[in-house]
Amino acid sequence: MAANVLVDASFLIALINRQDSNHGWAAAQASAFPRPWKTCEPALSEAFYMLGKSGAPQLITLLARRALICSFQIDEHVGDVIKLLQKYADVPMSLADACLVRMTEVLSDTALLTTDSDFRIYRRHGRQAVPCVLPR
């Protein structure tokens, strides 16, 4: 089991929104991967926006219980994040995705929970696949 479990907005949305086609998968992963989960503020902002008023209380609960923590300071990694955004501009890569890829570079033993297949394209440290768990 990964020491650092990262989550992106798509995972959080699938977990909270029971109508999401990946909800069952996300719920299973939530049970399998220990908390606290780590994320970045751009991913959290995306999740709040996409879930709207109906999903905000559940996200707030995850934060209040420290089951979900923001553990990335973009200002400490801005050069590397910008390089990723430029490299994958044609995908296009979101700021949240760039931050999460960078998190996999600086944290040891990571697993990223996501439904976003773009993470199969992204590379960390230039050539390494991003260690992610995606629905089949």
Backbone bond lengths (Angstrom), bond angles and torsions (degrees), N, CA, C in turn:
res aa  C-N    CA-C-N  psi(-1)  N-CA   C-N-CA  omega(-1)  CA-C   N-CA-C  phi
1 M - - - 1.458 - - 1.525 108.62 -
2 A 1.308 116.50 138.61 1.461 121.96 -178.33 1.527 111.20 -66.46
3 A 1.319 115.32 141.76 1.463 120.68 177.96 1.526 111.09 -73.91
4 N 1.336 116.41 -31.63 1.467 122.17 -179.04 1.521 109.45 -122.05
5 V 1.316 116.08 108.00 1.460 121.68 179.92 1.532 107.76 -97.35
6 L 1.319 114.95 117.28 1.457 121.88 179.51 1.521 108.99 -102.69
7 V 1.328 116.51 147.45 1.461 120.54 177.40 1.515 109.55 -132.21
8 D 1.316 114.90 143.26 1.459 118.35 175.09 1.522 109.63 -106.92
9 A 1.320 115.35 177.27 1.466 120.99 -176.75 1.521 111.24 -59.16
10 S 1.325 117.30 -40.21 1.473 119.42 -176.49 1.522 111.52 -61.89
11 F 1.317 117.60 -37.88 1.464 120.93 177.08 1.522 110.15 -65.24
12 L 1.332 116.52 -47.94 1.467 120.27 -178.72 1.528 111.03 -61.34
13 I 1.318 116.81 -40.95 1.463 121.29 179.13 1.529 109.94 -63.55
14 A 1.333 116.42 -46.74 1.470 120.13 -179.79 1.530 111.16 -63.54
15 L 1.314 116.56 -36.98 1.457 120.43 -179.68 1.525 111.70 -67.02
16 I 1.311 117.04 -42.57 1.468 121.40 -173.72 1.526 112.78 -85.13
17 N 1.314 117.29 -36.65 1.466 121.09 -177.55 1.526 110.32 -89.11
18 R 1.307 116.50 105.18 1.472 121.37 -178.48 1.528 112.61 -64.66
19 Q 1.321 117.88 -16.67 1.456 121.57 178.48 1.525 112.20 -84.72
20 D 1.315 117.36 -11.71 1.457 121.84 -178.91 1.533 109.38 -66.58
21 S 1.320 116.43 138.63 1.472 120.19 -177.72 1.528 112.56 -64.26
22 N 1.310 118.18 -19.14 1.465 121.83 179.48 1.527 113.30 -103.60
23 H 1.329 116.83 14.16 1.465 119.63 -176.69 1.534 112.32 -59.57
24 G 1.300 118.37 -46.33 1.464 121.30 -179.63 1.515 112.05 -60.15
25 W 1.319 115.57 -43.27 1.467 120.28 177.65 1.529 110.20 -61.89
26 A 1.326 116.93 -47.13 1.467 121.22 -178.52 1.529 111.16 -62.37
27 A 1.317 117.11 -41.55 1.464 120.81 178.71 1.533 110.65 -62.41
28 A 1.324 116.79 -39.85 1.467 120.44 178.14 1.527 110.62 -65.02
29 Q 1.325 117.27 -41.22 1.467 120.71 179.13 1.524 110.89 -67.25
30 A 1.326 116.01 -37.56 1.469 120.42 179.11 1.522 110.85 -60.40
31 S 1.314 116.40 -34.48 1.466 120.35 178.13 1.526 111.99 -77.27
32 A 1.324 116.20 -29.63 1.463 120.61 -174.76 1.528 113.59 -85.16
33 F 1.327 117.82 -30.53 1.459 120.73 -174.44 1.521 110.43 -105.56
34 P 1.330 116.14 125.84 1.463 120.35 -175.64 1.532 113.05 -67.39
35 R 1.302 113.70 150.77 1.456 121.40 175.01 1.530 107.99 -95.96
36 P 1.298 118.32 159.85 1.459 127.19 7.58 1.523 111.80 -79.12
37 W 1.323 114.12 146.03 1.456 121.38 172.46 1.515 107.16 -89.69
38 K 1.310 115.44 146.74 1.462 120.76 179.71 1.520 109.90 -108.68
39 T 1.320 114.88 146.07 1.450 120.89 176.49 1.512 108.78 -149.61
40 C 1.312 116.21 -173.81 1.459 122.32 177.18 1.528 107.91 -120.89
41 E 1.310 115.73 159.85 1.461 119.42 -177.52 1.532 113.43 -61.48
42 P 1.354 120.22 -37.95 1.466 117.98 176.87 1.537 113.13 -60.81
43 A 1.330 118.00 -38.22 1.468 120.93 178.29 1.523 110.58 -67.66
44 L 1.307 116.32 -40.33 1.459 120.48 178.24 1.524 110.74 -64.85
45 S 1.314 116.77 -41.22 1.466 121.04 177.52 1.528 111.07 -61.92
46 E 1.333 116.97 -43.35 1.478 121.29 176.52 1.522 110.63 -58.42
47 A 1.317 116.13 -45.80 1.467 120.09 -178.06 1.525 110.90 -63.57
48 F 1.331 118.03 -45.11 1.464 120.67 177.95 1.530 110.32 -59.34
49 Y 1.323 116.08 -44.09 1.469 119.83 -178.60 1.526 111.29 -63.98
50 M 1.319 116.35 -48.28 1.466 120.21 -175.79 1.532 112.49 -69.22
51 L 1.308 117.74 -34.71 1.465 120.74 -179.40 1.523 112.45 -79.86
52 G 1.312 117.30 -27.16 1.464 121.05 178.38 1.519 112.55 66.77
53 K 1.310 114.23 -162.54 1.468 120.38 -176.08 1.521 112.92 -61.42
54 S 1.308 117.58 -31.86 1.464 119.08 -176.28 1.529 112.56 -71.97
55 G 1.326 118.08 -30.56 1.461 120.42 -178.11 1.512 114.63 -97.86
56 A 1.327 117.17 -15.17 1.469 120.62 -176.62 1.524 113.32 -56.62
57 P 1.329 119.75 -43.21 1.470 118.39 -178.81 1.533 113.77 -58.14
58 Q 1.328 117.64 -37.19 1.463 119.73 179.84 1.530 111.58 -70.19
59 L 1.335 116.44 -37.81 1.464 119.27 175.83 1.521 110.67 -65.18
60 I 1.317 116.06 -42.48 1.463 120.60 178.43 1.528 110.17 -60.60
61 T 1.316 117.10 -40.34 1.465 120.83 178.25 1.524 111.21 -62.78
62 L 1.327 116.92 -43.92 1.471 119.90 177.51 1.528 111.14 -58.59
63 L 1.333 116.06 -41.62 1.465 120.57 179.10 1.525 111.43 -68.86
64 A 1.317 116.47 -44.78 1.469 120.84 -177.88 1.527 111.61 -62.74
65 R 1.309 116.27 -36.54 1.475 120.87 179.81 1.523 112.22 -82.49
66 R 1.337 116.55 -2.55 1.471 122.84 -177.55 1.525 111.34 61.79
67 A 1.334 116.37 26.34 1.460 121.39 172.44 1.521 109.57 -78.58
68 L 1.314 116.55 -20.33 1.460 124.60 179.15 1.521 106.68 -132.61
69 I 1.334 115.58 124.35 1.458 119.08 -179.65 1.525 110.95 -129.51
70 C 1.302 115.75 144.57 1.466 121.67 173.30 1.517 106.31 -89.79
71 S 1.306 116.06 116.28 1.462 119.46 -173.88 1.528 111.78 -128.29
72 F 1.316 116.40 37.66 1.465 120.59 -178.19 1.514 108.92 -139.84
73 Q 1.305 116.13 127.26 1.457 121.96 176.62 1.524 107.99 -107.25
74 I 1.319 116.90 104.75 1.460 120.98 -175.12 1.525 112.11 -58.25
75 D 1.335 117.79 -34.09 1.461 119.42 -177.83 1.530 112.25 -63.71
76 E 1.314 117.85 -23.46 1.463 121.43 177.52 1.532 112.17 -80.06
77 H 1.334 117.32 -13.97 1.463 122.16 -173.82 1.535 112.46 -131.83
78 V 1.317 116.94 16.38 1.460 120.43 -170.19 1.531 112.59 -57.92
79 G 1.310 119.13 -39.03 1.464 120.93 179.33 1.516 112.38 -62.05
80 D 1.335 116.30 -45.12 1.464 120.53 179.96 1.526 111.87 -69.20
81 V 1.319 116.97 -36.78 1.471 121.31 177.59 1.526 109.74 -64.57
82 I 1.322 117.06 -43.52 1.468 120.80 178.96 1.525 110.50 -62.64
83 K 1.319 117.75 -41.18 1.474 120.43 177.79 1.532 111.18 -59.65
84 L 1.329 116.20 -41.89 1.470 119.58 178.11 1.528 110.79 -64.81
85 L 1.327 117.22 -44.10 1.468 120.97 179.40 1.528 110.90 -60.50
86 Q 1.311 116.69 -39.26 1.465 120.47 179.24 1.525 111.20 -71.61
87 K 1.303 116.90 -42.31 1.469 120.98 -179.14 1.530 111.65 -61.46
88 Y 1.344 116.25 -39.43 1.461 120.97 -175.28 1.532 112.42 -108.65
89 A 1.318 116.93 28.71 1.467 121.40 -178.97 1.524 111.71 -61.05
90 D 1.338 117.55 -28.10 1.463 120.49 -178.45 1.520 112.96 -80.47
91 V 1.349 119.10 -10.61 1.466 120.40 -177.54 1.530 110.89 -70.15
92 P 1.294 126.04 -47.51 1.461 130.34 -11.88 1.520 110.56 -85.50
93 M 1.323 114.62 154.45 1.465 121.56 178.50 1.524 108.96 -90.55
94 S 1.319 116.25 132.77 1.471 119.95 176.33 1.524 109.36 -81.92
95 L 1.316 116.06 164.05 1.461 120.76 175.65 1.523 110.14 -59.84
96 A 1.312 116.83 -41.66 1.466 120.29 178.75 1.529 110.94 -60.03
97 D 1.324 117.38 -44.71 1.465 120.74 179.72 1.524 110.88 -62.01
98 A 1.328 116.84 -43.05 1.467 120.64 179.57 1.528 110.78 -62.12
99 C 1.308 116.64 -42.61 1.465 120.30 178.60 1.521 111.23 -63.69
100 L 1.323 117.16 -41.94 1.465 120.50 -179.70 1.527 111.54 -67.34
101 V 1.330 117.31 -40.18 1.468 119.10 175.89 1.521 109.32 -61.46
102 R 1.326 116.75 -44.09 1.467 119.97 178.36 1.530 110.70 -61.30
103 M 1.315 117.68 -39.08 1.461 120.51 177.76 1.533 110.99 -59.64
104 T 1.342 117.23 -37.79 1.468 119.24 178.15 1.521 111.50 -68.42
105 E 1.334 116.21 -21.57 1.459 119.77 177.95 1.529 112.59 -80.15
106 V 1.311 117.10 -33.87 1.468 119.94 -173.66 1.529 113.67 -98.45
107 L 1.306 117.98 -20.98 1.470 121.27 177.28 1.524 108.79 -97.01
108 S 1.307 116.39 145.77 1.465 119.68 178.57 1.524 110.37 -89.07
109 D 1.309 114.53 153.69 1.470 122.28 173.02 1.530 111.88 48.52
110 T 1.333 115.86 67.75 1.462 121.25 -176.75 1.523 112.54 -106.85
111 A 1.316 114.52 155.42 1.467 123.50 168.52 1.523 105.54 -139.61
112 L 1.305 116.42 127.85 1.463 122.11 179.71 1.521 109.25 -103.37
113 L 1.330 116.93 119.57 1.462 121.91 176.12 1.513 107.89 -88.90
114 T 1.332 116.46 121.42 1.457 121.59 -175.76 1.524 110.66 -157.10
115 T 1.315 115.73 156.30 1.466 120.53 170.29 1.525 109.94 -108.05
116 D 1.320 117.21 2.29 1.465 124.02 -175.61 1.525 110.44 -86.41
117 S 1.319 117.06 108.13 1.464 121.32 -177.11 1.526 113.20 -68.75
118 D 1.335 118.86 -11.98 1.462 120.20 175.96 1.522 111.54 -60.19
119 F 1.328 117.52 -25.19 1.455 119.77 178.72 1.525 112.15 -66.11
120 R 1.320 117.62 -14.87 1.471 120.44 173.08 1.524 110.80 -74.97
121 I 1.320 116.67 -23.78 1.467 122.43 -179.70 1.527 110.80 -85.05
122 Y 1.318 116.45 -42.53 1.460 121.31 -176.30 1.526 111.30 -61.58
123 R 1.332 114.52 149.88 1.455 121.65 175.96 1.520 109.64 -126.38
124 R 1.304 115.30 141.37 1.462 119.98 175.46 1.519 107.72 -103.12
125 H 1.303 115.82 151.70 1.464 121.59 -175.70 1.528 110.75 51.72
126 G 1.321 117.00 30.75 1.460 121.43 176.61 1.514 115.98 87.87
127 R 1.333 118.29 -44.19 1.467 120.22 -171.87 1.512 115.83 -131.20
128 Q 1.320 117.78 -13.76 1.459 120.27 -173.66 1.527 111.37 -86.06
129 A 1.313 115.62 138.94 1.459 120.39 175.66 1.532 109.57 -63.60
130 V 1.308 115.20 146.61 1.459 120.91 176.33 1.531 107.30 -75.73
131 P 1.321 118.48 126.44 1.465 120.03 -179.37 1.524 110.34 -73.68
132 C 1.324 115.60 97.12 1.450 119.03 -176.22 1.523 111.60 -128.90
133 V 1.314 113.71 156.94 1.461 122.38 176.51 1.516 105.77 -114.98
134 L 1.320 116.16 118.67 1.453 123.82 -178.14 1.514 110.51 -122.21
135 P 1.328 116.56 155.48 1.470 117.99 173.13 1.526 109.88 -65.49
136 R 1.309 116.23 152.95 1.478 120.01 179.72 1.498 111.20 -80.43
